[in-house]
Structure formats: structure tokens, C-alpha cells
Amino acid sequence: MTEGAQRPLRADARRNREKILTAAVHAFTTQGLDAQMERIAREAGVGSATLYRNFPTREALVEAVYRNEVAHLCDAAPDLLAQKAPNEALRAWTRLFLDYVTAKYGMIDALRAIAATGGNPYGHSREMIQAAITSLMDACAAAGTIRTDIRPADIAAALEGIALTSAGAEHRQQAERLLDLTLDGLTVRP
């Protein structure tokens, strides 16, 4: 094994890691940085030692949660396209985007602190999200359901704007209305 390479996790260790990430998303979304590591471990059904073995610091956990949320969001695009008509897949994906932003909102101070110390929690997240939007819009354009004069970067900017004004869970209904308004503006009318 080369230096720096990691062995693949055993199935039980992978499950524990996923349970920790799921519990941490919930904790950071509802409690922000006040979320206690021990409580996250308890909600995940693992011991504190297991949590700290996987994530030795709060910052490591926050960064892993964020990257995991981006991956889940972006991985959902092809799955949604396989299950739904393209325009419905795009609509469903924008709801997942709201979930992602709500989770990110709960971690924003920690993410900024990581960035301030020279870390890069965001990595390639913008490119990954842009690629997911592009795949959804390409499918919609091929189906003839959306305007073709709008670029994926325009949709990304609109989503970010909606997220900035309606990121908190208490604003979810407004955010969904704004998403519907945006998506309706993209729709090709016969």
C-alpha cells in the first residue's frame, strides 16, 4: 500500500461512518455549531471513540458532512432522471438543493472557520453542482420542456439567490414558492 493511501473501510465501519454523518447533518441543521459531539455519537448509535476515530475534530466532521451532502445532492441527479420525466427530475432536485442549503446554513460558521485557517471545505462543490444542473437541464432541453436560452449558470445563480434569502427551515414554504416561480419561468409553453 502506498504512503497516504487508505485501506477500504469494512462494511460495519462504513455503516458507522454513514450513521455519524447522518446524525451530524441533523444536529448541525437544527442546532448549528452548538451541536455536541457526544450527542451526535449517541444519535448515530455509536460510541464517542468511534466518532473521534472517524472524525478527530469538530472541523473534520463538519467538512466531511458538507462534502457528503454535496455528493448526495449531485449523485441524486442521474437517479432522479432515471425515475422521473426530466422536468419533474429538475423540480425534485431543486427541493434537494434546499435541503442541502439548509444543512449548509447550520454549518456556515464552522465552514468559514475552516476556510479562514487555510482549509478548503468547498473543494470542487461548485463544479459538481454545476455539472448536476447541466445534466438536468440538458435532459429537459432534449425533452423540449424548458427554454434553451437559459444557461445552467443562470439556474445556479437563481438557486443560490433563493437559498440566500430563504435558507432557514422556517422559510421553506417561501423558498419552494420561489423555486416554482423560477422553474415555471423556464417552462416551454405549447
VEXKOL-497319 format. One line per 8 residues: number of its first residue (from 1); their letters; for each residue x, y, z of N, C-alpha, C. Coordinates in Angstrom, 3 decimals, padded with zeros to 6 digits, always signed. Layout:
! VEXKOL-497319
NUM	A	X,Y,Z,X,Y,Z,X,Y,Z | ...
//
This chain:
! VEXKOL-497319
1	MTEGAQRP	+000.849,-001.166,+000.000,+000.000,+000.000,+000.000,+000.899,+001.235,+000.000 | +000.599,+002.199,-000.837,+001.423,+003.396,-000.936,+001.175,+004.313,+000.250 | +002.168,+005.163,+000.516,+002.009,+006.117,+001.614,+000.862,+007.064,+001.322 | +000.013,+007.288,+002.289,-001.128,+008.192,+002.112,-002.374,+007.483,+001.607 | -002.191,+006.251,+001.066,-003.365,+005.514,+000.602,-004.069,+004.924,+001.817 | -005.361,+004.863,+001.742,-006.125,+004.316,+002.853,-006.741,+002.994,+002.430 | -006.807,+002.093,+003.395,-007.486,+000.838,+003.145,-008.982,+001.100,+003.064 | -009.679,+000.345,+002.221,-011.134,+000.498,+002.193,-011.716,+000.128,+003.560
9	LRADARRN	-012.763,+000.837,+003.936,-013.414,+000.568,+005.217,-014.192,-000.745,+005.156 | -014.197,-001.462,+006.283,-015.048,-002.642,+006.390,-016.497,-002.189,+006.306 | -017.390,-003.098,+006.002,-018.809,-002.757,+005.844,-019.376,-002.143,+007.116 | -019.039,-002.701,+008.288,-019.576,-002.146,+009.536,-019.002,-000.757,+009.814 | -017.741,-000.551,+009.486,-017.133,+000.772,+009.687,-017.753,+001.790,+008.733 | -018.052,+001.371,+007.499,-018.721,+002.251,+006.534,-020.107,+002.638,+007.031 | -020.831,+001.661,+007.559,-022.177,+001.941,+008.100,-022.095,+002.908,+009.273 | -021.130,+002.697,+010.168,-020.963,+003.606,+011.316,-020.646,+005.014,+010.838
17	REKILTAA	-019.776,+005.130,+009.860,-019.419,+006.451,+009.325,-020.656,+007.136,+008.745 | -021.463,+006.408,+007.989,-022.686,+006.972,+007.406,-023.681,+007.381,+008.486 | -023.806,+006.553,+009.534,-024.713,+006.905,+010.625,-024.254,+008.177,+011.329 | -022.947,+008.320,+011.506,-022.411,+009.533,+012.135,-022.708,+010.737,+011.252 | -022.460,+010.626,+009.957,-022.697,+011.751,+009.043,-024.174,+012.136,+009.023 | -025.060,+011.149,+009.018,-026.499,+011.427,+009.024,-026.911,+012.134,+010.311 | -026.435,+011.640,+011.445,-026.760,+012.275,+012.726,-026.175,+013.681,+012.792 | -024.985,+013.867,+012.252,-024.342,+015.183,+012.291,-025.087,+016.184,+011.418
25	VHAFTTQG	-025.562,+015.769,+010.253,-026.353,+016.677,+009.404,-027.552,+017.178,+010.190 | -028.263,+016.258,+010.813,-029.444,+016.630,+011.584,-029.057,+017.576,+012.717 | -028.001,+017.242,+013.429,-027.588,+018.065,+014.571,-027.154,+019.461,+014.132 | -026.341,+019.543,+013.096,-025.865,+020.856,+012.650,-026.998,+021.673,+012.034 | -027.936,+021.001,+011.379,-029.056,+021.708,+010.773,-029.974,+022.298,+011.838 | -030.211,+021.547,+012.894,-031.147,+022.014,+013.925,-030.491,+022.818,+015.035 | -029.202,+022.545,+015.319,-028.550,+023.185,+016.458,-027.366,+024.065,+016.072 | -026.984,+024.048,+014.810,-025.827,+024.820,+014.377,-024.570,+024.340,+015.078
33	LDAQMERI	-023.682,+025.255,+015.361,-022.412,+024.884,+015.992,-022.562,+024.490,+017.454 | -023.759,+024.661,+018.014,-023.989,+024.249,+019.391,-024.149,+022.738,+019.519 | -024.212,+022.049,+018.390,-024.370,+020.591,+018.420,-023.179,+019.963,+019.138 | -023.476,+019.088,+020.073,-022.431,+018.442,+020.862,-022.011,+017.140,+020.197 | -020.705,+016.924,+020.146,-020.160,+015.725,+019.505,-020.685,+014.452,+020.175 | -020.764,+014.442,+021.495,-021.245,+013.257,+022.209,-022.697,+012.952,+021.847 | -023.494,+013.993,+021.684,-024.891,+013.790,+021.316,-024.994,+013.239,+019.891 | -024.128,+013.719,+019.007,-024.109,+013.192,+017.635,-023.778,+011.704,+017.672
41	AREAGVGS	-022.784,+011.327,+018.463,-022.416,+009.914,+018.583,-023.593,+009.099,+019.106 | -024.248,+009.605,+020.132,-025.391,+008.906,+020.721,-026.515,+008.737,+019.691 | -026.824,+009.829,+018.945,-027.884,+009.745,+017.931,-027.521,+008.801,+016.799 | -026.226,+008.665,+016.538,-025.774,+007.744,+015.488,-025.743,+006.305,+015.984 | -025.852,+006.128,+017.291,-025.814,+004.779,+017.855,-024.406,+004.209,+017.918 | -023.416,+005.092,+018.047,-022.022,+004.665,+018.165,-021.417,+005.308,+019.405 | -020.297,+004.799,+019.823,-019.601,+005.387,+020.951,-018.800,+006.609,+020.531 | -018.451,+007.417,+021.501,-017.642,+008.606,+021.219,-016.310,+008.236,+020.587
49	ATLYRNFP	-015.732,+007.110,+021.000,-014.443,+006.686,+020.430,-014.583,+006.421,+018.925 | -015.686,+005.839,+018.522,-015.912,+005.583,+017.097,-016.040,+006.898,+016.338 | -016.776,+007.841,+016.923,-016.914,+009.151,+016.276,-015.542,+009.802,+016.118 | -014.762,+009.852,+017.194,-013.467,+010.533,+017.138,-012.435,+009.768,+016.308 | -012.564,+008.462,+016.190,-011.667,+007.693,+015.323,-011.904,+008.090,+013.864 | -013.170,+008.314,+013.520,-013.513,+008.716,+012.150,-013.278,+010.201,+011.914 | -013.578,+011.014,+012.921,-013.513,+012.474,+012.793,-012.853,+013.027,+014.055 | -011.529,+013.168,+014.032,-010.809,+013.545,+015.254,-011.135,+014.936,+015.787
57	TREALVEA	-011.693,+015.799,+014.933,-012.042,+017.148,+015.385,-013.432,+017.510,+014.864 | -014.031,+018.495,+015.488,-015.320,+019.017,+015.027,-015.187,+019.503,+013.585 | -014.066,+020.168,+013.280,-013.852,+020.696,+011.929,-013.809,+019.571,+010.901 | -013.157,+018.469,+011.267,-013.101,+017.321,+010.351,-014.499,+016.770,+010.099 | -015.316,+016.726,+011.139,-016.690,+016.248,+010.987,-017.508,+017.204,+010.130 | -017.399,+018.493,+010.401,-018.144,+019.482,+009.621,-017.770,+019.385,+008.141 | -016.477,+019.309,+007.862,-016.037,+019.233,+006.473,-016.535,+017.955,+005.803 | -016.470,+016.840,+006.513,-016.956,+015.576,+005.953,-018.460,+015.618,+005.707
65	VYRNEVAH	-019.196,+016.208,+006.639,-020.649,+016.331,+006.463,-020.952,+017.164,+005.225 | -020.274,+018.290,+005.101,-020.512,+019.163,+003.950,-020.209,+018.441,+002.636 | -019.048,+017.812,+002.553,-018.678,+017.102,+001.320,-019.654,+015.959,+001.025 | -020.107,+015.291,+002.067,-021.067,+014.199,+001.897,-022.406,+014.729,+001.374 | -022.838,+015.865,+001.904,-024.094,+016.464,+001.444,-023.997,+016.879,-000.029 | -022.863,+017.451,-000.425,-022.670,+017.828,-001.831,-022.721,+016.576,-002.708 | -022.037,+015.525,-002.273,-022.028,+014.278,-003.057,-023.427,+013.701,-003.191 | -024.189,+013.661,-002.097,-025.564,+013.144,-002.159,-026.423,+013.978,-003.108
73	LCDAAPDL	-026.286,+015.287,-003.023,-027.051,+016.178,-003.894,-026.726,+015.909,-005.357 | -025.464,+015.861,-005.666,-025.057,+015.694,-007.064,-025.333,+014.287,-007.579 | -025.175,+013.289,-006.728,-025.469,+011.908,-007.131,-026.956,+011.682,-007.369 | -027.791,+012.536,-006.817,-029.238,+012.382,-006.983,-029.700,+012.713,-008.394 | -028.974,+013.565,-009.116,-029.419,+013.987,-010.451,-029.627,+012.809,-011.401 | -028.644,+011.928,-011.608,-028.887,+010.813,-012.527,-029.974,+009.851,-012.030 | -030.058,+009.682,-010.709,-031.106,+008.810,-010.162,-032.490,+009.380,-010.447 | -032.647,+010.675,-010.232,-033.940,+011.316,-010.493,-034.292,+011.246,-011.974
81	LAQKAPNE	-033.306,+011.455,-012.839,-033.562,+011.385,-014.284,-033.962,+009.978,-014.716 | -033.471,+008.969,-014.004,-033.840,+007.587,-014.324,-035.254,+007.253,-013.855 | -035.739,+007.981,-012.858,-037.038,+007.674,-012.257,-038.172,+008.571,-012.707 | -037.855,+009.768,-013.193,-038.896,+010.770,-013.466,-038.694,+011.390,-014.842 | -039.739,+012.045,-015.310,-039.612,+012.858,-016.520,-038.606,+013.960,-016.213 | -037.849,+014.428,-017.213,-036.796,+015.417,-016.949,-037.251,+016.656,-016.181 | -038.401,+017.233,-016.548,-038.843,+018.442,-015.846,-039.190,+018.137,-014.387 | -039.742,+016.971,-014.116,-040.045,+016.586,-012.731,-038.767,+016.249,-011.961
89	ALRAWTRL	-037.779,+015.686,-012.653,-036.488,+015.405,-012.017,-035.820,+016.718,-011.601 | -035.877,+017.715,-012.487,-035.297,+019.022,-012.157,-036.014,+019.640,-010.963 | -037.330,+019.570,-010.963,-038.114,+020.125,-009.858,-037.773,+019.405,-008.544 | -037.694,+018.092,-008.578,-037.360,+017.328,-007.366,-035.934,+017.647,-006.889 | -035.017,+017.802,-007.828,-033.632,+018.099,-007.470,-033.524,+019.465,-006.794 | -034.314,+020.433,-007.243,-034.247,+021.752,-006.604,-034.700,+021.681,-005.151 | -035.612,+020.763,-004.840,-036.028,+020.561,-003.435,-034.879,+019.977,-002.629 | -034.141,+019.055,-003.240,-032.966,+018.505,-002.573,-031.907,+019.585,-002.370
97	FLDYVTAK	-031.832,+020.503,-003.317,-030.905,+021.625,-003.182,-031.266,+022.448,-001.938 | -032.550,+022.646,-001.706,-032.968,+023.373,-000.497,-032.547,+022.627,+000.769 | -032.688,+021.302,+000.765,-032.249,+020.514,+001.916,-030.751,+020.697,+002.145 | -029.996,+020.652,+001.055,-028.547,+020.841,+001.128,-028.214,+022.220,+001.706 | -028.880,+023.247,+001.225,-028.597,+024.614,+001.704,-028.974,+024.749,+003.171 | -030.077,+024.143,+003.581,-030.480,+024.209,+004.982,-029.414,+023.568,+005.870 | -028.880,+022.424,+005.443,-027.808,+021.773,+006.208,-026.556,+022.643,+006.214 | -026.215,+023.205,+005.069,-025.026,+024.062,+004.974,-025.189,+025.301,+005.861
105	YGMIDALR	-026.383,+025.842,+005.900,-026.666,+027.033,+006.698,-026.355,+026.785,+008.170 | -026.664,+025.594,+008.652,-026.382,+025.249,+010.042,-024.900,+025.101,+010.335 | -024.103,+024.911,+009.282,-022.665,+024.711,+009.455,-021.840,+025.888,+008.951 | -022.479,+026.952,+008.519,-021.778,+028.007,+007.802,-020.644,+028.625,+008.609 | -020.842,+028.848,+009.903,-019.774,+029.443,+010.715,-018.562,+028.510,+010.791 | -018.826,+027.227,+010.953,-017.726,+026.259,+011.011,-017.019,+026.158,+009.664 | -017.773,+026.179,+008.576,-017.155,+026.136,+007.251,-016.286,+027.370,+007.012 | -016.769,+028.520,+007.434,-015.968,+029.747,+007.297,-014.701,+029.672,+008.139
113	AIAATGGN	-014.815,+029.121,+009.341,-013.641,+028.996,+010.206,-012.609,+028.066,+009.581 | -013.064,+026.982,+008.976,-012.147,+026.059,+008.303,-011.455,+026.772,+007.147 | -012.214,+027.526,+006.369,-011.644,+028.265,+005.238,-010.656,+029.325,+005.724 | -010.958,+029.959,+006.841,-010.080,+031.014,+007.372,-008.732,+030.470,+007.818 | -008.679,+029.195,+008.173,-007.411,+028.598,+008.600,-006.658,+027.981,+007.431 | -007.139,+028.214,+006.224,-006.444,+027.715,+005.039,-007.030,+026.432,+004.477 | -008.016,+025.864,+005.137,-008.666,+024.666,+004.606,-009.582,+025.025,+003.453 | -009.976,+024.038,+002.710,-010.880,+024.277,+001.590,-012.030,+023.278,+001.650
121	PYGHSREM	-012.995,+023.527,+002.523,-014.096,+022.569,+002.642,-014.946,+022.495,+001.377 | -014.882,+023.541,+000.576,-015.747,+023.597,-000.602,-015.182,+022.805,-001.774 | -013.863,+022.625,-001.821,-013.241,+021.826,-002.864,-013.822,+022.105,-004.228 | -014.375,+021.079,-004.809,-014.957,+021.184,-006.153,-016.484,+021.223,-006.110 | -017.052,+021.658,-005.006,-018.502,+021.594,-004.864,-019.233,+022.416,-005.914 | -018.731,+023.601,-006.226,-019.404,+024.441,-007.226,-019.439,+023.735,-008.585 | -018.316,+023.146,-008.973,-018.266,+022.439,-010.252,-019.178,+021.216,-010.260 | -019.211,+020.508,-009.134,-020.063,+019.324,-009.047,-021.539,+019.701,-009.155
129	IQAAITSL	-021.933,+020.754,-008.463,-023.325,+021.202,-008.507,-023.664,+021.710,-009.905 | -022.741,+022.439,-010.512,-022.945,+022.937,-011.874,-023.133,+021.772,-012.853 | -022.353,+020.713,-012.693,-022.475,+019.545,-013.569,-023.838,+018.862,-013.383 | -024.314,+018.787,-012.145,-025.626,+018.180,-011.894,-026.732,+019.007,-012.545 | -026.667,+020.322,-012.387,-027.664,+021.207,-013.006,-027.616,+021.073,-014.522 | -026.420,+021.032,-015.075,-026.262,+020.900,-016.525,-026.903,+019.618,-017.031 | -026.683,+018.506,-016.335,-027.264,+017.234,-016.785,-028.792,+017.279,-016.745 | -029.335,+017.899,-015.710,-030.789,+018.015,-015.599,-031.355,+018.926,-016.696
137	MDACAAAG	-030.697,+020.052,-016.901,-031.181,+020.985,-017.930,-031.024,+020.407,-019.330 | -029.936,+019.693,-019.582,-029.758,+019.059,-020.891,-030.877,+018.061,-021.164 | -031.246,+017.295,-020.145,-032.332,+016.326,-020.310,-033.654,+017.035,-020.569 | -033.892,+018.126,-019.863,-035.121,+018.897,-020.077,-035.134,+019.516,-021.478 | -034.004,+020.042,-021.909,-033.928,+020.642,-023.246,-034.162,+019.581,-024.322 | -033.590,+018.399,-024.128,-033.780,+017.314,-025.095,-035.243,+016.881,-025.157 | -035.933,+016.987,-024.027,-037.360,+016.630,-023.978,-038.239,+017.783,-024.464 | -037.635,+018.942,-024.691,-038.395,+020.100,-025.166,-039.266,+020.749,-024.108
145	TIRTDIRP	-038.899,+020.576,-022.837,-039.761,+021.107,-021.773,-039.268,+022.416,-021.173 | -038.027,+022.826,-021.486,-037.546,+024.097,-020.954,-036.932,+024.937,-022.069 | -036.887,+026.214,-021.788,-036.264,+027.156,-022.715,-034.785,+026.802,-022.853 | -034.250,+027.019,-024.026,-032.841,+026.706,-024.265,-031.949,+027.948,-024.227 | -032.538,+029.104,-023.973,-031.730,+030.327,-023.915,-031.220,+030.624,-022.502 | -031.522,+029.760,-021.558,-031.070,+029.911,-020.181,-029.918,+028.937,-019.949 | -028.847,+029.442,-019.381,-027.672,+028.606,-019.135,-027.745,+027.991,-017.733 | -027.081,+026.864,-017.541,-027.029,+026.271,-016.200,-026.489,+027.235,-015.141
153	ADIAAALE	-025.540,+028.084,-015.521,-025.006,+029.058,-014.557,-026.101,+030.029,-014.105 | -027.056,+030.329,-015.004,-028.169,+031.204,-014.632,-029.053,+030.531,-013.576 | -029.313,+029.245,-013.771,-030.131,+028.497,-012.804,-029.385,+028.384,-011.479 | -028.091,+028.121,-011.549,-027.300,+028.039,-010.316,-027.372,+029.360,-009.554 | -027.267,+030.474,-010.262,-027.347,+031.786,-009.609,-028.726,+032.007,-008.994 | -029.772,+031.606,-009.708,-031.131,+031.748,-009.171,-031.305,+030.892,-007.916 | -030.807,+029.664,-007.951,-030.904,+028.786,-006.787,-030.136,+029.366,-005.605 | -028.951,+029.889,-005.876,-028.169,+030.494,-004.802,-028.884,+031.715,-004.226
161	GIALTSAG	-029.511,+032.509,-005.089,-030.263,+033.675,-004.611,-031.433,+033.271,-003.736 | -032.171,+032.266,-004.165,-033.287,+031.768,-003.358,-032.755,+031.248,-002.032 | -031.644,+030.535,-002.089,-031.061,+029.984,-000.868,-030.622,+031.090,+000.090 | -030.035,+032.140,-000.438,-029.579,+033.228,+000.426,-030.731,+033.933,+001.143 | -031.857,+034.039,+000.469,-032.982,+034.740,+001.085,-033.898,+033.825,+001.876 | -033.813,+032.534,+001.632,-034.773,+031.609,+002.247,-034.100,+030.354,+002.788 | -032.882,+030.470,+003.299,-032.114,+029.296,+003.682,-032.647,+028.581,+004.919 | -033.143,+029.289,+005.879,-033.583,+028.652,+007.116,-034.810,+027.781,+006.929
169	AEHRQQAE	-034.927,+026.763,+007.764,-036.068,+025.848,+007.686,-037.390,+026.587,+007.838 | -037.371,+027.697,+008.587,-038.606,+028.461,+008.797,-039.076,+029.158,+007.522 | -038.219,+029.239,+006.532,-038.573,+029.893,+005.261,-038.804,+028.884,+004.133 | -038.955,+027.621,+004.468,-039.035,+026.565,+003.450,-040.183,+026.787,+002.468 | -041.365,+027.133,+002.958,-042.510,+027.314,+002.053,-042.258,+028.445,+001.065 | -041.690,+029.533,+001.546,-041.372,+030.634,+000.646,-040.333,+030.194,-000.390 | -039.322,+029.477,+000.046,-038.285,+029.011,-000.876,-038.889,+028.113,-001.954 | -039.801,+027.239,-001.564,-040.438,+026.357,-002.557,-041.287,+027.160,-003.544
177	RLLDLTLD	-041.979,+028.181,-003.072,-042.741,+029.037,-003.992,-041.812,+029.737,-004.983 | -040.686,+030.232,-004.473,-039.718,+030.892,-005.350,-039.119,+029.915,-006.357 | -038.874,+028.684,-005.925,-038.387,+027.663,-006.864,-039.424,+027.395,-007.948 | -040.689,+027.262,-007.542,-041.747,+027.030,-008.528,-041.831,+028.184,-009.521 | -041.735,+029.393,-009.029,-041.768,+030.565,-009.895,-040.610,+030.525,-010.898 | -039.433,+030.214,-010.419,-038.248,+030.136,-011.279,-038.406,+029.033,-012.323 | -038.817,+027.858,-011.885,-038.958,+026.735,-012.814,-040.083,+026.962,-013.805 | -041.161,+027.589,-013.362,-042.255,+027.905,-014.283,-041.796,+028.884,-015.368
185	GLTVRP	-040.877,+029.778,-015.005,-040.324,+030.705,-015.971,-039.454,+030.034,-017.019 | -038.967,+028.845,-016.729,-038.157,+028.081,-017.672,-038.994,+027.231,-018.628 | -040.207,+026.945,-018.228,-041.043,+026.005,-018.958,-041.435,+026.523,-020.325 | -041.322,+025.653,-021.312,-041.783,+025.961,-022.668,-043.286,+025.694,-022.693 | -044.031,+026.679,-023.123,-045.489,+026.540,-023.205,-045.873,+026.209,-024.644 | -046.731,+025.199,-024.817,-047.144,+024.814,-026.177,-048.013,+025.868,-026.834
//
